[in-house]
Amino acid sequence: MKASNLICALSLISGIALVSCSKAEPTNNPTGNQTATAGDTNAVAVSPGFADPAKFTAKAPETFKAQFDTTKGKFTVEVIRSLAPNGADRFYNLVRSGYFTDVAFFRVIPGFMCQFGIHGDPAVSAKWREANIADDPVKGSNTRGAITFATAGPNTRTTQMFINFGNNIGLDGQGFSPFGKVIEGMDVVDKINSEYGEGAPNGNGPNQGRVQMEGNAYLKKDFPNLDYIKSATIVPGDAAK
C-alpha cells in the first residue's frame, strides 16, 4: 500500500506559521490504510471511458491550454510540457478523457493552495490510485497560480494536484514540480470555498481516505458547500495535432 499523500510545508500565511504536514495534503493517493473489499458497497461498476489509465498515455503538445468550468466560474491553465513532461502528459490525458467532471476541490487552505483530483466514483479512483507516473525534475516554481501534482513520496503522482494561492517556493526543494499556471481566472480560483479548511484528522475538512473509498456521496452529504469542477476541456487550437 502506498504511503499517504503528504506535503510537509511550513508557510507563513498572513503572519501566521502554517504547518501543513498531514496525510491529506496536495497529493494523489488515499489517507490511511483503507481498502475496498469484495463486500464493500462502494465497489460499484467502473464508469466507462476514463476508467482505464492504460488507455490514456498520449504525449501532450509542447504547450496547450485547458479551461475549467467550476461552480465558482471559469479559469484557464496554460501548460508548458518542458517544465514537467510526465506531469503535463498525465494532466493532458485526464482533461481529454473527461476525468475531472464533478470532481471536488476537497482541501482548500487560504493563502496556501486548493487541492483536487480524487474522482467522485470510488471505483474510478481505485483504478487511478495505482497509476503512478515518474517524477519530473523541478524546473518551475510554486508561485501564485502555479499548478502542481501532489505526491506521497518519490514517483507516486497519480491524479491529485493543487493550485498555489501564494508563493510557496519552499515546495520547490521538496520535489513538487509545477507543469503550468493559471493564466486567466485566478480571481475565480481565489473564490473556491475554503470554509472546511484542512482535512481530517488535522482539521475539519474531508478525510481523504473516505473520499477515496466513498467518493462524492460522502462529500455531498457531509460537506455540502464544497466547490466542484463541472468540466475541463482542452482549449480549441491547443489539442494534439
C-alpha positions in Angstrom: 0.0 0.0 0.0 1.4 3.4 -0.9 2.3 6.0 1.7 -0.4 8.6 2.3 -0.3 11.7 0.2 1.5 14.4 2.0 3.2 17.7 1.9 5.2 18.9 4.8 5.4 22.6 4.3 6.0 25.4 6.7 4.4 28.5 5.2 3.8 32.0 6.6 0.3 33.0 5.8 -1.0 36.4 7.0 1.8 36.4 9.5 0.8 33.1 11.0 3.0 30.0 10.7 1.0 27.4 8.8 2.4 23.9 9.2 0.9 21.7 6.6 2.1 18.1 7.3 -0.7 15.6 7.1 -1.9 12.5 5.3 -4.3 14.5 3.2 -2.0 17.0 1.6 -1.7 18.1 -2.0 -1.2 14.6 -3.2 -2.9 11.9 -5.2 -3.3 8.9 -3.0 -5.5 7.7 -0.1 -5.1 8.6 3.5 -4.7 5.7 5.9 -4.9 2.0 5.2 -8.4 1.8 4.0 -9.0 -0.6 1.1 -12.2 -1.6 -0.7 -13.2 -5.2 -0.3 -15.4 -7.5 -2.3 -18.2 -6.8 0.2 -17.8 -3.0 0.1 -20.9 -1.3 -1.0 -18.8 1.4 -2.7 -17.2 -1.2 -5.0 -19.6 -0.2 -7.8 -19.2 -0.8 -11.5 -16.4 1.4 -13.0 -17.5 4.2 -15.2 -16.7 3.9 -18.9 -14.1 5.9 -20.8 -11.6 7.3 -18.4 -11.7 4.3 -16.0 -8.7 2.5 -17.6 -5.4 4.5 -17.1 -3.6 2.3 -19.6 -5.7 3.8 -22.4 -4.5 7.4 -21.6 -0.9 7.7 -22.4 -0.8 10.2 -25.2 2.1 12.7 -25.4 0.9 16.2 -24.7 1.6 19.1 -27.1 4.6 21.3 -26.1 2.2 23.9 -25.0 -1.6 23.9 -24.5 -4.4 25.4 -22.5 -7.2 23.8 -20.5 -10.3 25.6 -19.4 -12.0 24.6 -16.2 -15.7 25.4 -15.7 -16.4 25.2 -11.9 -19.2 26.1 -9.5 -17.4 29.4 -9.0 -16.8 30.2 -12.6 -14.1 29.6 -15.3 -10.4 29.6 -15.2 -7.7 28.7 -17.7 -4.5 26.8 -17.2 -1.5 27.0 -19.6 0.7 24.0 -19.6 4.4 24.0 -20.8 5.4 20.4 -21.3 9.1 21.1 -20.9 8.6 22.1 -17.3 7.4 18.7 -16.3 6.9 16.3 -19.2 5.4 13.4 -17.2 3.1 15.7 -15.3 2.0 17.5 -18.4 1.2 14.3 -20.2 -0.9 13.0 -17.3 -2.8 16.2 -17.0 -3.4 16.3 -20.7 -4.9 12.8 -20.7 -7.0 13.5 -17.7 -8.5 16.5 -19.3 -9.1 14.9 -22.7 -10.8 11.9 -21.1 -13.3 13.9 -19.1 -12.0 12.7 -15.8 -12.4 16.0 -14.0 -16.2 16.2 -14.4 -17.8 16.6 -10.9 -14.5 16.4 -9.1 -14.4 18.4 -5.9 -11.9 20.9 -4.5 -11.8 18.9 -1.3 -8.9 20.7 0.5 -8.7 24.4 0.3 -6.4 26.4 2.6 -6.4 30.2 2.2 -3.0 31.6 1.4 -1.6 28.2 0.6 -3.4 26.1 -2.0 -6.5 24.3 -3.2 -6.3 20.6 -3.9 -8.4 18.4 -6.2 -8.2 15.3 -8.3 -9.9 12.4 -6.5 -12.7 11.1 -8.7 -16.2 11.1 -7.4 -16.7 7.4 -8.3 -14.7 5.3 -5.8 -14.3 2.5 -8.4 -12.6 5.0 -10.8 -10.4 6.3 -8.0 -9.2 2.8 -7.2 -8.1 2.3 -10.8 -6.1 5.5 -11.0 -4.7 5.2 -7.5 -2.1 2.7 -8.7 -1.3 4.5 -12.0 1.8 6.3 -10.8 4.0 8.4 -13.0 7.7 9.0 -12.6 8.9 12.2 -11.0 9.9 15.2 -13.1 12.9 17.4 -12.0 11.7 20.7 -10.6 12.2 23.4 -13.3 9.5 25.8 -12.4 8.4 27.3 -9.1 5.4 27.0 -6.9 4.5 30.7 -7.2 0.9 32.0 -7.1 -1.2 30.4 -9.8 1.2 27.5 -10.5 -0.4 24.1 -10.8 1.5 21.1 -9.5 0.8 17.4 -8.8 0.6 16.3 -5.2 2.8 13.5 -4.1 3.1 10.8 -1.4 6.9 10.4 -2.0 9.1 9.6 -4.9 7.3 8.5 -8.1 3.8 8.5 -6.6 2.0 11.1 -8.6 -1.4 10.0 -10.0 -4.4 12.3 -10.3 -4.3 14.7 -7.4 -3.0 18.2 -7.9 -3.1 21.7 -6.4 -3.1 25.3 -7.4 -1.0 27.6 -5.3 -2.7 30.6 -3.8 0.5 32.1 -2.6 4.2 32.0 -3.4 5.0 28.6 -1.9 8.6 28.4 -3.2 9.6 26.2 -0.2 7.8 23.4 -2.0 10.3 23.5 -4.9 13.0 22.0 -2.8 10.7 19.2 -1.8 10.3 17.9 -5.3 6.9 19.5 -6.2 7.3 20.2 -9.9 4.8 22.7 -11.5 3.7 21.9 -15.0 1.7 25.0 -15.8 0.0 28.1 -14.4 -3.4 29.7 -14.2 -3.3 32.5 -16.8 -7.0 33.6 -16.7 -9.5 33.5 -13.9 -7.2 33.4 -10.9 -9.9 35.5 -9.2 -12.2 32.6 -9.7 -9.7 30.2 -8.1 -9.4 32.6 -5.1 -13.2 32.3 -4.5 -13.2 28.5 -4.2 -14.9 27.6 -0.9 -12.4 27.3 1.9 -14.8 27.0 4.8 -13.8 23.4 5.6 -10.0 24.1 5.5 -7.6 21.4 6.4 -8.7 17.8 6.0 -9.2 15.3 8.9 -7.7 14.3 11.2 -5.7 17.6 11.4 -8.7 19.8 10.5 -12.4 19.8 10.0 -12.4 19.1 6.3 -12.9 15.9 4.4 -11.0 12.8 5.3 -9.0 11.8 2.2 -9.3 8.1 2.9 -13.1 8.4 3.0 -13.1 10.5 -0.2 -11.2 7.7 -1.9 -13.5 5.0 -0.6 -16.9 6.7 -0.6 -16.4 9.4 -3.3 -18.9 12.2 -3.9 -21.6 10.5 -1.8 -19.5 11.3 1.3 -18.6 14.8 0.2 -22.0 16.0 -0.8 -23.6 14.6 2.4 -21.0 15.8 4.9 -19.5 18.8 3.1 -22.4 20.2 1.1 -20.8 23.6 0.3 -17.7 22.3 -1.4 -17.0 23.7 -4.9 -16.7 21.3 -7.9 -15.3 21.2 -11.4 -18.2 21.0 -13.8 -16.0 20.3 -16.8 -12.4 20.6 -18.1 -11.6 20.8 -21.8 -8.6 21.4 -24.0 -8.9 24.9 -25.5 -9.6 24.6 -29.3 -6.3 25.0 -31.2 -4.3 23.5 -28.3 -5.2 19.9 -28.9 -2.6 17.4 -30.2 -2.0 17.6 -33.9 
